[in-house]
């Protein structure tokens, strides 16, 4: 009965219980349960994202407003606040700066 929300009125299930439980277990794994390879990938991805954010913010502070597409505060907020896996800093470098 705990999975009643998964059932259509006709009684058919929308998702199998095992798939739901499997996806739930992936989301709740402890760091120690992850393989060394996955831990390393997570650390490398986090470090790369952090580096891109710092590089984008440093460039944003040093660059004159006339050389930007958009406002500095808006770019700074997007770079800092959006969890982007590097996408926002890359978008800033590619689309946010005007070409001389």
GIJOFEN-V57636 format. One line per field, one symbol per residue. burial: b if it has 9 or more other C-alpha atoms within 8 Angstrom, else e. A space follows every 10 residues. Layout:
BEGIN
burial=???
END
This chain:
BEGIN
burial=eeeeeebbee eeeeeeeeeb eeeeeeeeee eeebeeeebe eeeebbebbe ebbeebbeeb eeeeeebbee ebeebbbbbe eeeeebebbb bbbeebbeee
END
